[in-house]
Amino acid sequence: MILLGLLALAAVPGSLLPQRNVASDPNAVLQFTQDNPTLAPWLDRLGLFEVYASPWFAAIYILLLVSMTGCVIPRCLRLWRAVRADPPPAPSSFVRLSERREVHAAQCPSEALRAIAADLKSRGFRVRTTGGEVRAERGYARELGNLLFHLSLLVLLAGIALGRLFGFEGRVALVEGAGFSNVVSQYDEFSPRALTDVEGLEPFSFTLNDFEASFETADEKRGEPRQFRAELEYRPDDGSTSKAVEVEPNHPLDVNETKVFLTGHGYAPKVTVRDGRGDVVFTGPVIFLPNDASYASDGVVKAPDARPTELGFEGFFLPTAAVGDRGPYSAFPDALNPQLFLTAFTGDLGMSDGPPQSVYTLVKDDLQQVRADGRPFAKALSVGDTMRLPNGEGSLTFDGVARFANFQIAYDPGKEVSLVAAALLLLGVTTSLLIRRRRVWVRVVASGPDGTRLEAGALPLTRRGGITGEIDAVLTAVSDEREKSSDRPDTERAAGPEKE
């Protein structure tokens, strides 16, 4: 229990703090570090940005596995021996039992005990008849449920470990018409585990043919998303023909346990860039990343092949452009009035040397902002408009709008194991809570020509609740009209045996 508590406590920073190698938000740690330059290095030294891969978390995890294994296996052996053993003999006196009765049976002792034993067996008791006594026990399924709970927890931890060792997560953003093959080089972000076979990923490919998004237009819920659907052309690597599939949130494409999830979408303005010589140096869609619910998006356009100088453009895209008191904004998430707002830069983009850089940002160390009449040169473009740079340095034409979709591709070989373990865990804990374990004894007190006097007692082996009525059910088959109850309050029983 201490180790379970420590494991839960150790997982808290993994939920509250950004984590490295998380495909859904790969830049979260970098952003946190920039926002908290003093605190972040200390958190990093403690491994709090990689909680689930840290040595101290693994130590708790392994100790918990060892502890539970050492607890469960001996209990399984004890339960096996107990189930195979006979119910224990009756106590010498039934006075202190929680329920006790004496009845008169018309049958002879052997017939009465035989009838009682048959009745107990029909109600699921394990029964043993010895001489003038019937021993019965029921409720071993409670202990079985308890052990099932602990064994399922072990299997659950093993399933999680299996996924953490052999699985992977990756992320890729595709514009309509673009394709993807399941190789590491095709991923925008790829997070392998310790034993992931990166050379043996499931072979398949697909193309994003179309992406559809619909939003609520009613005033009270205007702009709320209603449906996102990606239409893919999926191609297996076994030589079979390609087929059309649809991927929606919570309905991934499953390729032999490698799943393709639709996790987001946005807009990719189509642009054409010409350099100072009039040559087309870039044409096509450029992904702009959304930054709010209205899908107002930020992005850059880079043209490193432009001459006589390289060209870069930075700005934002509004799917439904409107103007308010604080300037332009997007009034609706669908592309009803798309506009592109850009600022131009010239110089060295830094793409030919130096460290790798993001396709979503401009490195401005060696760039100069284009100016006209002493002011930064910027322009708002509708579809079909062209932004012509001063001094004949080049131009950019806004050709149209495409959509892009974000896909998370994940392989977790332990998820089915974890799911089965979780179901068995619930079954085990439910069984252990609902079933009550108890013992019943019936023995012959006296016998004569007019019948047999029997004494019965019951003992609950669980702390929750009693077993009132158990003896009445046991003796129904043999009791007659001369039955006499010897039930007394516990305070009277403690004083001594009853007297007739």
Disulfide bonds with the S-S distance in Angstrom:
none
